[in-house]
Amino acid sequence: MQPLLMNTAIVLVFLLTIIALFFFILTRGALLMRELSSDPADEKSHVYPIYSNMRLIKLVDYQPIISAILLFQYKRLVTKIVSGIRQLDLQNKKVLITSCAFGDVIPRVVGAALQSGADRILIADLVDNELINARDKLGNHLERMEFIKDDATNLQLADGLVNVNVMFFLLHELPHHLKLRALDEAGRMLTPGGKLYLAEFHRPDPWVLRALSWTYFKVFEPYGLALWDTHDPVDCLQNLGGWSYQRSTYFFGNFQVISATRI
Ligand SMILES: C[S@@+](CC[C@H](N)C(=O)[O-])C[C@H]1O[C@@H](n2cnc3c(N)ncnc32)[C@H](O)[C@@H]1O
């Protein structure tokens, strides 16, 4: 191999290792450390430090980085949710975003909800800094927004309060029993006929992608793999009852957007 090619390969491998180590320390590594040290009943013990430390939030929350993490499917997934919201009549109705997410999903969902006439948009998250970061992205829409520090698995909000609930890549980060509680809460929050838009990972079709994805979850996000089988969100909604739903998958089945209607 030519020296230039060799050096480029070495630098690339080095950079990828550093990036992988960075994300490992701030995801799985942090969970392992907490298992050893903290109170297991702590409601935040599953939340990665990448969401609680403002410096880390600002370091990671760049659209190209976030798009790359979702294999450049981020825009398609958000577009699916946003185009669903645009087709609704939300005059005098409320929209809930259950937990913040990086990238432009929050401003795009808020923009679509306001265009459809929504009267109020609530964003609930366990972490103050995530709410502050979301607020920073919403410039001129703030008068119709509410930022609520709350737990998606036990929301302090009234039954049937909202007509739309958006849950963007939250489930795969929750311990399994909390996945079910979050879906149950999503149903409780919705008025009959209301919509839940849920974006998540899904079991990929090609075995190569499945193997890579499996490795990713095993190394970085231990609660994610259950979405492939024991905690498939559609199966969970079916078991909870009172939902009709449609699932679209993306990128060889690696991602899914579920549009579920509360019956
Ligand atoms: C929705 S996930 C988003 C993951 C995805 N990687 C992204 O940012 O695009 C991360 C957010 O969920 C929040 N979160 C985690 N558990 C929660 C819970 N039980 N209730 C409310 N918010 C929660 C975290 O604080 C964080 O803001």
The ligand as an ORCA input file, in Angstrom:
! r2SCAN-3c Opt
* xyz 0 1
  C     -36.190     11.085     22.668
  S     -34.669     10.507     23.002
  C     -33.962     11.073     21.477
  C     -32.934     10.218     20.988
  C     -32.326     10.474     19.674
  N     -31.014      9.875     19.717
  C     -32.237     11.913     19.226
  O     -31.876     12.825     19.974
  O     -32.553     12.175     18.080
  C     -33.804     11.458     24.128
  C     -34.610     12.366     25.055
  O     -35.509     11.614     25.839
  C     -35.505     12.156     27.157
  N     -36.051     11.139     28.049
  C     -35.532      9.935     28.365
  N     -36.350      9.264     29.199
  C     -37.426     10.060     29.401
  C     -38.607      9.935     30.156
  N     -38.855      8.847     30.881
  N     -39.496     10.945     30.132
  C     -39.255     12.065     29.416
  N     -38.156     12.233     28.669
  C     -37.246     11.272     28.675
  C     -34.063     12.541     27.396
  O     -33.949     13.464     28.439
  C     -33.712     13.136     26.042
  O     -34.030     14.489     25.970
*
